[in-house]
């Protein structure tokens, strides 16, 4: 991909980051994730932001899924725009949330937009939340969703996409050797959280504060999922450099967010492990700015590049498949 990334954020996105630092960052500091009311309030706030500043849902069709696959339950939803079918493949979307906050419903505007831009249906897994369900329940739900989806279509026709904590869950899935060997076509990550100790984020915070949340508050949220588990557990401390090569990967992150160190670390590890990775850092943008085009105009250009990456990767895969069969 040769498309360029702007050298400076728009006035609107920079203003939104400033307002967030004065409001959302302060609010998140006083909502205790360990308390039920704190989690409830956080979930409501995030859902409100995603609904208010996300793209349109016009023409979107939602199909709820609740099935059994090999004795395990799969819960999620298909998101389809007008005229979209599964004939070309699909996107498997793993939403973020700090493992405790969001859902397919909060991310529906983002997944609907992804569907419209790519022409591919999007299946979003509705995994179980912490603190009621701790590690590895959420990661296991993501694996079951993948197994079910790839029983419906070839793995090489599926693109995995995820944001924030969904990035960690997506990479964990791909480090299962059987998943890595048998697909998917590509991986797209928006501001992935990789280091669950948040040490990389702390180093970043010492240089620049995230406008949405303090590292200490994010760490309290993540601990709801990983509490009492050795942080060096192989499914928490992901060995990307030493694992199977990841599929062609596009990572996008905001220049204002605390996870910038995570994404740079992940991109380097993917390349060390033999994978191909494009890393785009969009200046002055907040965490998962792609979900908030009414606040960040750059979201339109970023998502257009995501769609081009997915289309190009699937096309290249089809050419390789045809060439291989001919040979």
C-alpha positions as CSV (number, residue, x, y, z in Angstrom):
1,X,0.0,0.0,0.0
2,X,1.4,3.4,-1.0
3,X,-1.4,5.6,0.4
4,X,0.0,8.3,2.6
5,X,-1.0,9.2,6.2
6,X,-1.5,12.9,7.0
7,X,1.3,14.6,8.9
8,X,-1.1,16.5,11.1
9,X,-4.6,15.8,12.5
10,X,-7.5,18.0,11.5
11,X,-8.6,20.9,13.7
12,X,-11.8,18.9,14.5
13,X,-10.0,15.8,15.7
14,X,-7.4,17.8,17.7
15,X,-10.2,19.7,19.4
16,X,-12.1,16.4,20.1
17,X,-8.9,15.0,21.8
18,X,-8.7,18.1,23.9
19,X,-12.3,17.9,25.0
20,X,-11.8,14.2,25.8
21,X,-8.8,15.0,28.0
22,X,-10.9,17.5,29.9
23,X,-14.0,15.3,30.3
24,X,-13.8,11.6,29.5
25,X,-10.3,11.1,31.0
26,X,-11.6,12.7,34.2
27,X,-14.8,10.7,34.3
28,X,-13.0,7.3,33.7
29,X,-10.8,8.1,36.7
30,X,-13.8,8.1,39.1
31,X,-15.7,5.1,37.8
32,X,-14.4,2.0,39.6
33,X,-14.4,-1.0,37.3
34,X,-14.4,-3.3,40.3
35,X,-17.9,-2.1,41.3
36,X,-21.0,-3.1,39.4
37,X,-22.3,0.5,39.1
38,X,-18.9,1.7,37.8
39,X,-18.9,-0.9,35.0
40,X,-22.6,-0.1,34.2
41,X,-21.9,3.6,33.9
42,X,-18.7,3.0,31.8
43,X,-20.7,0.7,29.4
44,X,-23.4,3.3,29.0
45,X,-21.0,6.2,28.4
46,X,-19.0,4.2,25.7
47,X,-22.2,3.0,24.0
48,X,-23.5,6.6,23.9
49,X,-20.2,7.9,22.4
50,X,-20.2,5.2,19.7
51,X,-23.8,5.8,18.8
52,X,-23.5,9.6,18.7
53,X,-20.3,9.9,16.8
54,X,-20.3,6.8,14.7
55,X,-21.3,6.4,11.0
56,X,-24.8,5.8,9.8
57,X,-26.6,2.4,10.1
58,X,-28.9,3.1,7.2
59,X,-29.8,0.0,5.3
60,X,-28.0,-2.4,7.7
61,X,-29.5,-5.8,8.4
62,X,-28.7,-7.6,11.6
63,X,-29.0,-11.4,12.0
64,X,-28.5,-12.7,15.6
65,X,-26.7,-16.0,15.9
66,X,-27.0,-18.4,18.9
67,X,-26.0,-21.9,17.9
68,X,-24.1,-24.9,19.1
69,X,-20.9,-26.0,17.4
70,X,-19.1,-29.2,18.5
71,X,-20.9,-28.9,21.8
72,X,-19.9,-25.3,22.4
73,X,-22.1,-22.2,22.2
74,X,-21.5,-19.5,19.6
75,X,-23.3,-16.2,20.1
76,X,-22.8,-13.2,17.8
77,X,-24.4,-11.3,14.9
78,X,-24.1,-11.0,11.2
79,X,-24.0,-7.4,9.9
80,X,-25.0,-7.0,6.2
81,X,-25.5,-3.9,4.1
82,X,-27.8,-3.8,1.0
83,X,-26.9,-6.4,-1.5
84,X,-24.1,-8.0,0.5
85,X,-23.8,-11.7,0.5
86,X,-21.2,-14.3,1.7
87,X,-20.2,-15.3,-1.8
88,X,-16.8,-13.5,-1.7
89,X,-16.0,-14.3,2.0
90,X,-16.5,-12.5,5.3
91,X,-14.9,-10.5,8.0
92,X,-14.7,-12.0,11.5
93,X,-14.8,-9.0,13.9
94,X,-13.5,-9.3,17.4
95,X,-14.6,-6.1,19.3
96,X,-12.6,-4.4,22.0
97,X,-13.8,-3.4,25.5
98,X,-10.9,-4.0,27.9
99,X,-12.6,-7.5,28.0
100,X,-15.5,-6.0,30.0
101,X,-17.3,-3.1,28.4
102,X,-18.4,-3.3,24.8
103,X,-20.4,-5.7,22.6
104,X,-21.5,-6.3,19.0
105,X,-24.2,-3.7,19.6
106,X,-21.7,-0.9,20.6
107,X,-19.6,-1.7,17.5
108,X,-22.5,-2.1,15.1
109,X,-21.9,1.2,13.4
110,X,-18.2,0.4,12.8
111,X,-18.9,-3.1,11.5
112,X,-21.7,-1.9,9.3
113,X,-19.4,0.7,7.8
114,X,-16.7,-2.0,7.3
115,X,-19.4,-4.1,5.5
116,X,-20.4,-1.3,3.2
117,X,-16.9,-0.4,2.3
118,X,-15.7,-3.9,1.6
119,X,-18.9,-5.5,0.3
120,X,-18.3,-8.4,2.8
121,X,-20.7,-9.5,5.6
122,X,-19.3,-9.1,9.1
123,X,-19.7,-11.6,11.8
124,X,-19.1,-10.2,15.3
125,X,-18.5,-12.6,18.1
126,X,-20.5,-11.8,21.3
127,X,-18.0,-13.1,23.8
128,X,-18.5,-13.3,27.5
129,X,-17.4,-10.4,29.7
130,X,-15.1,-10.1,32.7
131,X,-15.3,-10.0,35.7
132,X,-18.0,-12.6,35.7
133,X,-16.0,-14.6,33.1
134,X,-12.3,-14.4,33.5
135,X,-9.4,-15.6,31.4
136,X,-9.4,-17.8,29.3
137,X,-13.2,-17.7,28.7
138,X,-13.3,-14.7,26.4
139,X,-10.4,-16.0,24.3
140,X,-12.0,-19.4,24.1
141,X,-15.3,-17.9,22.9
142,X,-13.3,-16.2,20.1
143,X,-11.8,-19.5,19.1
144,X,-15.2,-21.2,19.1
145,X,-16.6,-18.4,16.9
146,X,-13.8,-18.9,14.4
147,X,-14.3,-22.6,14.3
148,X,-18.0,-22.2,13.6
149,X,-17.5,-19.5,11.0
150,X,-14.9,-21.5,9.1
151,X,-17.2,-24.5,9.1
152,X,-19.5,-22.3,6.9
153,X,-16.8,-21.1,4.4
154,X,-13.1,-21.6,3.6
155,X,-10.8,-19.9,6.2
156,X,-8.8,-18.3,3.3
157,X,-11.9,-16.3,2.4
158,X,-12.1,-14.8,5.9
159,X,-10.4,-11.6,7.2
160,X,-10.0,-11.2,10.9
161,X,-10.4,-7.6,12.2
162,X,-10.4,-6.4,15.8
163,X,-9.9,-3.3,17.9
164,X,-8.2,-2.6,21.2
165,X,-8.6,-5.7,23.5
166,X,-10.0,-7.4,20.4
167,X,-6.6,-7.1,18.9
168,X,-5.1,-9.2,21.7
169,X,-7.8,-11.8,21.3
170,X,-7.3,-11.9,17.5
171,X,-3.6,-12.4,17.8
172,X,-4.1,-15.0,20.5
173,X,-6.3,-16.9,18.1
174,X,-3.8,-16.7,15.3
175,X,-1.0,-18.1,17.5
176,X,-2.9,-21.4,17.5
177,X,-0.8,-23.3,14.9
178,X,-3.8,-24.9,13.3
179,X,-5.5,-21.5,12.8
180,X,-2.3,-20.0,11.4
181,X,-1.8,-22.8,8.9
182,X,-5.3,-22.9,7.6
183,X,-6.0,-19.2,7.2
184,X,-7.3,-16.4,7.4
185,X,-6.6,-14.3,4.4
186,X,-5.5,-11.2,6.4
187,X,-5.6,-9.4,9.7
188,X,-6.7,-5.8,10.3
189,X,-6.2,-4.3,13.8
190,X,-7.4,-0.9,15.1
191,X,-5.3,0.3,18.1
192,X,-4.6,-3.2,19.4
193,X,-3.8,-3.8,23.1
194,X,-1.0,-6.3,23.2
195,X,0.8,-5.9,26.5
196,X,-1.7,-6.7,29.3
197,X,0.8,-5.6,32.0
198,X,0.4,-2.1,30.5
199,X,4.1,-1.5,30.9
200,X,4.5,-0.4,27.3
201,X,1.6,2.0,27.8
202,X,3.1,3.4,31.0
203,X,6.3,4.2,29.1
204,X,4.2,5.9,26.4
205,X,2.2,7.9,29.1
206,X,5.5,9.3,30.5
207,X,6.0,11.0,27.1
208,X,2.4,11.9,26.3
209,X,-0.9,11.4,28.1
210,X,-3.8,9.6,26.4
211,X,-6.7,12.0,26.1
212,X,-9.3,9.3,26.9
213,X,-8.0,7.3,29.9
214,X,-5.1,7.0,32.4
215,X,-2.9,3.9,32.2
216,X,-3.7,3.1,35.9
217,X,-7.4,3.1,35.1
218,X,-7.0,0.9,32.1
219,X,-4.9,-1.5,34.1
220,X,-7.7,-1.9,36.7
221,X,-10.1,-2.8,33.9
222,X,-7.8,-5.4,32.3
223,X,-7.1,-7.0,35.7
224,X,-10.8,-7.9,35.9
225,X,-10.0,-10.4,33.1
226,X,-6.5,-11.6,34.0
227,X,-6.6,-11.5,37.8
228,X,-4.7,-14.3,39.6
229,X,-3.2,-15.5,36.3
230,X,0.6,-15.4,35.7
231,X,1.2,-12.5,33.4
232,X,3.8,-14.6,31.5
233,X,1.1,-17.1,30.6
234,X,1.6,-17.8,26.8
235,X,-2.0,-16.7,26.0
236,X,-1.5,-13.4,27.9
237,X,2.1,-12.6,27.0
238,X,1.9,-13.3,23.3
239,X,5.0,-14.6,21.6
240,X,4.3,-13.2,18.2
241,X,8.0,-13.1,17.1
242,X,8.5,-16.7,18.1
243,X,5.1,-18.1,16.9
244,X,3.8,-19.0,13.5
245,X,3.9,-16.2,10.9
246,X,0.8,-14.0,11.0
247,X,-1.2,-13.4,7.7
248,X,-0.7,-10.1,5.9
249,X,-1.5,-7.5,8.5
250,X,-2.6,-3.8,8.6
251,X,-2.4,-2.0,11.9
252,X,-3.8,1.5,12.4
253,X,-3.3,3.5,15.5
254,X,-3.8,7.1,16.7
255,X,-0.8,9.3,17.5
256,X,-2.4,10.6,20.7
257,X,-3.1,7.2,22.3
258,X,-1.3,5.3,25.0
259,X,-1.2,2.1,23.0
260,X,1.1,3.5,20.4
261,X,4.0,1.6,22.0
262,X,2.0,-1.6,21.8
263,X,1.3,-1.3,18.1
264,X,4.9,-0.5,17.3
265,X,6.0,-3.5,19.3
266,X,3.5,-5.8,17.6
267,X,4.4,-4.6,14.1
268,X,8.1,-5.3,14.8
269,X,7.3,-8.8,16.2
270,X,5.1,-9.7,13.2
271,X,8.0,-8.9,10.9
272,X,10.5,-10.7,13.0
273,X,8.2,-13.7,13.0
274,X,8.2,-13.8,9.2
275,X,4.9,-12.0,8.5
276,X,4.1,-8.9,6.4
277,X,2.8,-5.9,8.3
278,X,1.8,-2.4,7.4
279,X,1.7,0.1,10.3
280,X,-0.1,3.4,10.0
281,X,0.1,5.9,12.8
282,X,-2.5,8.7,12.3
283,X,-1.3,11.9,14.0
284,X,-3.3,13.5,16.8
285,X,-6.0,10.7,16.6
286,X,-7.5,9.1,19.7
287,X,-8.0,5.4,20.4
288,X,-10.0,3.6,17.7
289,X,-10.8,6.9,16.0
290,X,-12.1,4.9,13.0
291,X,-15.3,4.3,15.0
292,X,-15.9,8.1,15.4
293,X,-16.0,9.8,12.0
294,X,-18.2,12.6,13.3
295,X,-15.3,13.6,15.6
296,X,-12.4,12.6,13.5
297,X,-12.8,13.3,9.7
298,X,-9.6,11.2,9.2
299,X,-11.7,8.1,9.9
300,X,-13.0,8.2,6.4
301,X,-9.6,8.0,4.8
302,X,-8.4,5.4,7.3
303,X,-11.3,3.1,6.6
304,X,-11.0,3.6,2.9
305,X,-7.4,2.3,3.2
306,X,-8.6,-0.7,5.3
307,X,-11.1,-1.6,2.5
308,X,-8.4,-1.3,-0.2
309,X,-6.1,-3.5,1.9
310,X,-8.8,-6.2,2.4
311,X,-9.8,-6.1,-1.3
312,X,-6.2,-6.3,-2.5
313,X,-5.3,-9.2,-0.1
314,X,-8.4,-11.3,-1.1
315,X,-7.7,-10.6,-4.8
316,X,-4.0,-11.7,-4.4
317,X,-5.1,-14.8,-2.5
318,X,-7.5,-15.7,-5.3
319,X,-4.8,-15.3,-7.9
320,X,-2.4,-17.5,-5.9
321,X,-5.1,-20.1,-5.5
322,X,-5.9,-20.2,-9.3
323,X,-2.2,-20.2,-10.2
324,X,-1.6,-23.1,-7.7
325,X,-4.4,-25.2,-9.1
326,X,-3.2,-24.5,-12.6
327,X,0.3,-25.6,-11.7
